[in-house]
């Protein structure tokens, strides 16, 4: 397969030329060459496939099987989820699930290794040991720390669990952290009510990711810069960023971008199955949920409940409203997660030897076409908008 564009984003920057893919791999990127057999995308931009490491669902699909559906139905949800992700430019994914049953289901789909949408590269579990606080925080406590439970999670995921988020200040948390690290699993600090020193202590114990920086963590104060400050000031910590302009206002995103080395920032979505749902009132996750005209997903207490916007929307926000170069956004959305989790040898950039993962977008950052390992997995002209309408019907109030 060959494709041509006047604007291909390779590691050196924007070029025009032809990409050739064979057996799922890019075998050539010929600059200033327009192959007569290539699919011609003209001036549409071609970017590397996005790698979202924190995503609970999208477009009415929930990989966590919160409704306890039968196993075959739950797996169809995951397959639909992977296709929907492709419609948002995501070619690599860590589905975010936690229950052992869901870990098993996602792992089994990953092992099928079908090229029909985004590729599962691992699994992310946000919890169960979290200390939920922050703006409009509602303290709910946490499950008892249990290394045995951690072992059950690892066993259920069958080698696919790559990232676990935990509040490291919970008494006994270091025992679980040490176990996950011993299994080669990255540990993130999430939903934490800690001061600066407590946060830094967690990082000194091997925690290396700050989950959705700024959200459900202690704020910066001039006498203690809290969890946010610890994430920004610790050079060894990869900071996840939700860049929709709602979870963090754009001025706060500017601070992150000025303070933190861009090599240690990672764009995520934190989307749920409500991503793409119409404005309205819903009953899901055991609570009343409202989607606003602005795109906020809010609980009945006014607390933000995940994002309604994918990473490509965050890229658009940074480029359009904060004048961040697209190349810098692609570093944070594609390269950095690939490097952090050990996939940079085949993911993250458009260059010879890498997987044929790339996304065709228009000037308004709409996804026109997505390729995963050289296979067309989303075509806007044929597939249109992907959304599981049955899901919305089941939760609409």
N, C-alpha and C positions, 0 to 999 in steps of 0.2 A: 504494500500500500504506500502511496505517495500523496502528500498534501502540500499545497503551496499557500503562502500568505506573504503580504508585504510587511507584516508586523509579527514576527515570531520572537518570543522572549527567551533567549538563551542566556547562559551565565554572563556573557560579555555585554549583554544589553539587547536592544531591539534590532533585529535584522530582517531582511526579506530573503526568501529562499524556499527550498523544498526539503521536507522531512520524509525520509524513507524508513518504513517499518517492516520488519520480517520476523515471523515467529514471535511476535509480541515485543520485540526489542527494536529500539532505534538503531539502525545500522548506518545512517548518514544524515547529516544536516548540512546541506549544500547552500552556502550563502550566495546570493545574487544569481541563483539558478532557478529558472522556471521550467520544470519538467513538463513536457506535453501530456504525459499520462497522469499528472497529479490532479487531485481534487482541488479546485481553485477557490480559495476563500477570500480572494481580493484583499481589501483593506481591513477585514476583520482580524482582531488580535488573537494570537494563539499563545496561551500561557500554560505552564506546567499544571498537572492535576493537583488540586488542593488536598492536603492531608489534615483532617479534622480529628483530633485526639480526644475531644470532649463533646459528645453528642448523644443525647438521650432518645432521639427520635426525630422524625420530620414528616411533613406532608400527610399526617394522619396515620403514620406507621410507628409502632412502638416495639422496639426489639426486646423490651423488658417483660413483655407478657403480663402486664399488671392485672389483667382480667382473668388470669388463670385459664386461658383457652387450652384446648387439646393441643398436644405436641405438634401435630401436622399443621394446625391452624397457626400456631405460634411461629413455626418455621416459615410459613408463607408470609407472615408479617415481616419477618426479617428479610426475606427476598425482596418484598415490595419496598422495604426501607432502603436497601442497597440501590435499587433502581431509582428511587426518589432522590437519593443523595447525588447520583450522577446528574440529575436534572439541575442540581445546584453547583455543579462543577467539582464535586468531591470524588476523587478516584481512590483515595486511601482513607481508611476509617478505623478508629477504635470505638466500637459501639460501647456506650456507657450503660452497663447493667450490673446488678449486684446479687440477686437471689441465685442460689446454686442451680436451680432449674433453668434460669435464663442464661447463666454462664455455660451450661451444657448445650443448650440450644444454639447459641451463637457459635460456640466452638465447633459443633457438628456442621453448621453451614459453612464456616470458614474452611473446614477440611474438605468440603465438596470442591472448593477452588474453581467454581464456575465464573466465567467472565460475562456477567449480565448487568453489572452495575459497579458500584464502588467495591474495592477489594478490602476484605477484613485483614488487617495486619496484626491485630491484637485486640485485647479487651481492656477496658477501663472500668474500674469499680469506684464510684464516689461514695465511700462509706463501707461498712455501716457505722464506723466509729467517728461520728461528727459531733461538734459542739455548736449547734445552730444559734447564732446571734447576729449582730450587725444591725443595720438600719431596719426598723420595724421588726426586729428580731423577736422570735418567740422561743423561749427556752423549752426544749423538749427532752433534755437529758440524752443519754446514749446507752446503747446495749453494753452489757458487761464485756470488758476486754477478754478475748479468748483466742489463744494461739490455736486451739483445736478448731475453732470456727474459721480462722485464717487458712488452716490446712485443708478444710473442706472446700473452701473457695478455690484454692489452687488445684485441688484434685478435680473439681467439677469442670474447671476451665481447660484441663488437659493440655497444659503448656501454652495456652493462648492469653493468659492473664499477664499483661505487660505494665499496667499502671494502677496503683491503688491510692486513693486519697483518704487522708485521716487527719483528725485534729490532734497534733502531737502533744498538746498539753494535758490531754486526758490521762489520769493516773493509770499507769501500766501500759501506756501506748507504745513505749519503746520496745517492749517485748514483741509485740506484733510487727512493728517496723523492722526490727532485726530479722525476724523470720522471713518477711517478704523480701528483704534485701538479700538474704541467703539463697533465695530461689531465683535471683536475677531479675526481680520485679522492681520497677521504679516506684518510689513513694513520693506522694505530693502532700503538702499541707493544705487542708481545706476546712472551711466552716469553723474557724478557730477564734477563740476568745482569749488571745494571749497578748502580752506586751512584747516590746522589741526583743528583750533578752530571752524570753521564753521561745519566741519564734526562732531566734538565732540558735538556741540550744537544739531545737528540732533539726535545723539544717546541719548542725555539727554531728548529729546522730544519723546522718545519711539521707535525710529528706532533701530532694533536689529540685522540686517543682513547687511553685506557688499557684494553687488552683484559682482560676478566674480572679486575677489580682484586683483588689478593691471591693470585691463582693463577698459578703459574709466573713469579714475579717476586721480587726481593729484598725481604726482610722489613724491618719497622721495627726499628732498633736505636738505642739512645740516643746513639751517636756518629755514626751515618749512617742516615737514615730511609729510604734505599733507594728502590726503584721505587714501593712503596706510598705512602710519604710524598710523593714527587714528584707522583704523581697526585692525592693529596688536597690538596696545597698550591698546585698550579698552577691558578689560577682559570679558565684558558682551556681546560682539558682535560675532555672528557666521559669519565666513568668508567663502564665497564660493570660491572654487579653481577649475579652469580649468587646468588639469594636463597633457595635451597632449604634453607639452614641446615646444609648439609653441605660445600659448597665453602668457604664462610666460616661460622664459627660465628656464632650470633646476636649474641653480644657484639661480635664484630668488625663485623658489619653495623651495630650501634648506633653504633660509633665512626665508621664512614663517614657515617652519617646525621646525626651531630652535627657533624662537621667540614666536610663538603662541602655546598655550596649544592645543594639538591635539584633545581634547574634543570640541574645538570651531572652528574646521576646517571641512568643508563639501565639498566633491568632487562632482562636477557637470560636465555635458557635454557642455551645451550651444549649442547643435547640432541644425542644421536646416534640412530641407528636403534634402539638398545636401549631408548630411552624407552618405557615401558609393558610391557617384557618381564618375564616371571616371574623370581622369585629362582632362581638356578642358575648353572651353569658353561657357558661358551660358548667357541668358538674363532672369533675374528673380528679384523679389522684386523691380521692376521698374528701374533696373540698370544692367550694364554689370558686370559679375562675372567671375573670373578665379580660377580654382582649380589647384594648382601646384603639381609637382611631390612629394614634401615634405608633402603635405596634407593641405597646407594653403588654405582657402577660402578667396579670396581678391576681393574688389570692384575695379572699374576702377581708383580710387584714390590711391590704394594700402592699403586701410584700411581693417583689418580683419573683416570678416562678419560671426561671429559664428564659431563653430568648425565642423570639418568633422569627428571627432573621438568620440566614446562613452566613458562612464566612465571606462569600462573594459580596454580600451586602456590606459587611465590614470593610472589605477592600475598597468598595466604592466610596464609603464614608470617609476613609482616610485620604484617598486620592482627591476626591471632589471638595471636601470641606476643610481638610487640614493640609492640603498640598504635599502629601507624602508621595514621593515617586513610586510608581507602580512596581518598579524593580525592588524597592525596599519592602513593599507589602508582600511580594512573592517570596522574598527571603523568609519573612515571618510566617507565611501561610503554607509554604511548601518545603523550603530547604531546612529550616530549623527543626521542625518536628521529625523530619527524615533523619537528620544528623543525631538528634537527641536519642532516638529510639533504635538506631542502628540500621537504618534502611537507605542511607544516602548512596550506597553503591548501586542502587537500582531505582530510586525514587527522588523526587524533589526538583529536578531540572530537566530541561530538554537538551540532551546531548547524546552522542554516540555511546552505546552500551547500556543506556538506561531503558527501563520499561517504556513502552509507547503510551504513556499517560499524559494527555494534554486536553485542554479545553478551549473551544472557540467561543469568543465573547464579542458582543458588539460594543459600541462606544458608551452605551448606558449600562454596561456590565450585566447584560442579560446573557444567559448561557444559550448558545446556538447549537453547539454540538459537543459531546464529551466522548473521548476515547479512553478505554482502559486496557492496558496491555495490547494496544493496537486494534482493539475491537470497538466498533461503534456501539456505545451503551446508552446513549441518549441523543436523539435528533429532534430538535424543537419543531421542525416542520412536519414530522410524523407523529411524535409522541405528545406534543402539546404540553399542557400543564398536568403534572402528575399529582394526584391527591386522592386519598382514600375517603370518599364521601360517606361510606358506611360508618366510619369512625366518628365523624362529626354528627351524623344522625343519632348515634348512640349516646352522645354526651351533651347534646344541645339541651338547654333548660327550656 
